[in-house]
Every structure is written in C-alpha cells, then in structure tokens.
C-alpha cells in the first residue's frame, strides 16, 4: 500500500508536466503571435522632436490617438489599425501616408543590436484613421518588439506619431 501512494502522485506530476510542455510547444510554432496590442500612445514631451526610442525620434509636435490594435506574428505578418491619430493642437492628421516600424532587440556578431524594419506606406485619412496588413522581415531573434506608426521614406523613417504602450 505504501508503494502505491508514492506512485500515484508521481504519475499525476508527470502527466501535468507533459501537458504543460505540450501547451508551451504548441504556442511557439510558425505563425505564433509574438505581440498583440490594443493600445498605443501618441508623441508627447519629452519625445517631441528628440529623445529617440530605438533610434527613432518623436514627431515634432504632440500627437494623440483614439484607438489602436494590432498583431505581429513570428513569421513577420503584421496587422495594425489606428483611429484618430492626429496632431493634438490642430485636431487633424496632415500626413497622407503612414508607415509602421517594428523594432526588435537582436544579436549580431555576439553583440546586442537594435533592428528596425519598416513597412511600405499605407494611406491615412485626415481624421487619422489607417490600417496595414503585410509582412516585415524580422531578425532572428526578435526580442522585445515595439511597433511604431511613423512618416517618411528613410530607414528609419521620420518621426514616430504613436508607439505601442499605455
């Protein structure tokens, strides 16, 4: 009887461990979600025109955003939707096209590096509504990704209007 009491807990613990390992493994395959967000913040002081985040400076004026949501998959598929992304002082968006930037901490030649991947431009309304669905070439590894909405055509493009956060 004493041997049986040790055996049952051992089997239960083993089954729980196998279940947790299987669950964790299922979440790390191709197409797994790396980042899912339902908030972004607009550019505010002290980030307006200065104090870059991962090499990307804030826009020259304060921006605000009503809503945002998006998802980044392990394979680089990115979807983002913003509404009401406007210059706070004017109540409007003067930029006809936005770009998204996915910024990752990564590793190159054994050193920590920042890698910024820029999307193609996508249309934005004067009321600050825009959406993007496409793919970015993520570095391997892509650690602690951040998503920005920006302008411009360089790499990184102009200043950021909004960034993931709360």
Secondary structure per residue as TSV (DSSP state, phi and psi in degrees):
chain	resnum	aa	ss	phi	psi
A	1	X	-	360.0	-38.2
A	2	X	H	-64.1	-38.6
A	3	X	H	-63.7	-36.4
A	4	X	H	-65.9	-36.2
A	5	X	H	-67.6	-29.2
A	6	X	H	-77.7	-33.6
A	7	X	H	-68.8	-44.7
A	8	X	H	-63.8	-50.1
A	9	X	H	-61.1	-35.7
A	10	X	H	-62.9	-41.6
A	11	X	H	-66.2	-42.7
A	12	X	H	-62.3	-46.0
A	13	X	H	-62.4	-42.0
A	14	X	H	-62.8	-44.9
A	15	X	H	-63.3	-41.1
A	16	X	H	-63.7	-42.5
A	17	X	H	-62.5	-44.4
A	18	X	H	-62.6	-41.4
A	19	X	H	-63.6	-42.5
A	20	X	H	-66.7	-39.7
A	21	X	H	-64.0	-43.5
A	22	X	H	-63.2	-40.8
A	23	X	H	-65.9	-43.7
A	24	X	H	-64.7	-41.2
A	25	X	H	-65.5	-36.5
A	26	X	H	-64.6	-26.9
A	27	X	T	-86.4	0.5
A	28	X	T	-117.3	20.6
A	29	X	S	-88.9	177.5
A	30	X	T	-56.0	137.5
A	31	X	T	84.6	3.9
A	32	X	-	-68.8	147.6
A	33	X	E	-75.7	125.0
A	34	X	E	-92.4	-40.5
A	35	X	E	-146.1	131.0
A	36	X	E	-129.6	129.6
A	37	X	E	-136.3	152.0
A	38	X	S	-128.7	11.0
A	39	X	-	-142.1	150.9
A	40	X	E	-144.5	159.5
A	41	X	E	-118.3	146.2
A	42	X	E	-80.8	168.7
A	43	X	-	-68.4	127.4
A	44	X	-	-134.9	161.1
A	45	X	T	-61.7	140.8
A	46	X	T	-93.8	18.1
A	47	X	S	-89.3	-9.4
A	48	X	B	-67.0	111.5
A	49	X	T	72.2	6.0
A	50	X	S	-156.5	-175.2
A	51	X	S	49.4	65.7
A	52	X	-	-58.5	147.0
A	53	X	B	-108.0	116.8
A	54	X	T	51.8	40.2
A	55	X	T	87.0	1.6
A	56	X	B	-114.8	118.0
A	57	X	-	-78.2	157.0
A	58	X	B	-73.2	157.1
A	59	X	-	-58.7	160.7
A	60	X	S	-72.1	-16.6
A	61	X	S	-127.2	158.4
A	62	X	-	-66.1	136.9
A	63	X	E	-120.3	151.7
A	64	X	E	-128.6	161.6
A	65	X	-	-139.7	138.9
A	66	X	S	-81.1	-58.7
A	67	X	E	-141.8	156.4
A	68	X	E	-153.9	146.6
A	69	X	E	-155.0	154.4
A	70	X	E	-173.7	174.2
A	71	X	E	-151.9	138.0
A	72	X	E	-119.3	124.8
A	73	X	E	-96.5	159.2
A	74	X	T	-57.5	-31.2
A	75	X	T	-83.1	4.1
A	76	X	S	95.8	-4.7
A	77	X	E	-63.9	128.6
A	78	X	E	-127.3	132.1
A	79	X	E	-128.3	138.0
A	80	X	E	-147.5	140.4
A	81	X	E	-138.3	126.8
A	82	X	E	-123.1	147.1
A	83	X	E	-132.1	141.4
A	84	X	-	67.7	33.6
A	85	X	-	-86.2	100.3
A	86	X	E	-135.9	160.7
A	87	X	E	-71.0	125.1
A	88	X	T	-58.2	-42.8
A	89	X	T	-68.8	-27.9
A	90	X	T	-104.6	-22.0
A	91	X	T	76.4	15.3
A	92	X	B	-141.2	163.1
A	93	X	-	-106.1	117.0
A	94	X	-	-89.5	0.5
A	95	X	-	-100.9	120.0
A	96	X	S	-74.0	-20.9
A	97	X	E	-138.2	137.3
A	98	X	E	-105.2	166.5
A	99	X	E	-133.1	153.8
A	100	X	E	-106.6	148.1
A	101	X	E	-126.0	128.1
A	102	X	E	-101.6	121.4
A	103	X	E	-111.1	127.0
A	104	X	E	-124.3	146.0
A	105	X	E	-80.3	137.8
A	106	X	E	-146.1	-166.9
A	107	X	E	-134.0	130.6
A	108	X	E	-136.3	124.3
A	109	X	T	53.3	38.2
A	110	X	T	79.7	1.1
A	111	X	E	-111.0	149.6
A	112	X	E	-71.3	132.8
A	113	X	E	-138.3	160.2
A	114	X	E	-103.4	131.2
A	115	X	E	-121.5	120.1
A	116	X	E	-107.3	124.7
A	117	X	E	-111.4	127.6
A	118	X	E	-106.8	137.3
A	119	X	-	-85.5	170.0
A	120	X	-	-66.7	157.3
A	121	X	-	-66.6	151.2
A	122	X	E	-137.3	146.5
A	123	X	E	-66.3	145.1
A	124	X	B	-131.2	141.9
A	125	X	-	-85.7	166.6
A	126	X	T	-67.4	-19.4
A	127	X	T	-88.6	3.2
A	128	X	-	84.4	24.8
A	129	X	-	-99.5	136.0
A	130	X	E	-162.4	155.7
A	131	X	E	-146.3	152.8
A	132	X	E	-140.7	137.7
A	133	X	E	-136.5	122.5
A	134	X	E	-175.5	-161.3
A	135	X	E	-131.7	141.9
A	136	X	-	-121.4	147.1
A	137	X	-	-83.5	92.9
A	138	X	-	-72.7	143.0
A	139	X	-	-72.5	161.0
A	140	X	S	-116.1	116.1
A	141	X	S	-82.3	161.6
A	142	X	-	-112.9	97.8
A	143	X	E	-99.5	136.9
A	144	X	E	51.2	59.2
A	145	X	E	-66.3	144.8
A	146	X	E	-127.3	141.5
A	147	X	E	-113.8	130.6
A	148	X	E	-114.1	152.8
A	149	X	E	-109.5	126.6
A	150	X	E	-134.1	-172.8
A	151	X	-	-130.7	-176.4
A	152	X	S	86.5	179.7
A	153	X	S	-124.6	-7.2
A	154	X	S	-75.9	-173.8
A	155	X	S	-133.5	102.1
A	156	X	S	-78.1	152.8
A	157	X	-	-73.6	158.7
A	158	X	S	-11.9	-153.9
A	159	X	-	-82.9	156.5
A	160	X	E	-86.9	140.8
A	161	X	E	-96.0	-35.9
A	162	X	E	-149.3	157.2
A	163	X	E	-146.4	150.5
A	164	X	E	-59.0	137.5
A	165	X	-	153.0	-177.2
A	166	X	-	-136.8	360.0
